[in-house]
Amino acid sequence: MVSSNQRKYNFYSIIIPAFNRKDELTELLISLKNLDFGTDQFEIIIADDGSTDGTDELISQFQQDTSLPIRYFAQKNKGPGAARNLGMKKAKGDFFIFIDSDVTLPGFWLHNISDRLNVEDADAFGGPDTYKDDFPPLLKAI
């Protein structure tokens, strides 16, 4: 077990594959901006899988905000697995975290992950999947 004064995982790569999800990415990036976690302890990697909806322009706008450490990489459309692989190849983190473009995160999200990973000697983990109250029944079921 790792003591609370030691950090096994010091830097996290949050990898987000995306294909024509500009609107979803906007909400996700706003929630990432509001994390209660030092921006020197994580990077956000957008692995764009050939978007044609202006995703690149959106990311450029967010990159101008120096408080959000975003790295953007694009490839021709090859599918989400290939986009995740691109993200992993470019990642610098001690631990890779994969999330989809359609999520929003509470401010404590990365702090809780980091705390738990530094208590447990984990190589991998998964978490619960929840939904917003205003989601339609079909989306809640999925």
Secondary structure, 3 states (H helix, E strand, C coil): CCCCCCCCCCCEEEEEEECCCHHHHHHHHHHHHCCCCCHHHEEEEEEECCCCCCHHHHHHHHHCCCCCCEEEEECCCCCHHHHHHHHHHHCCCCEEEECCCCCCCCCCHHHHHHHHHHHCCCCCCCCCCCCCCCCCHHHHHC
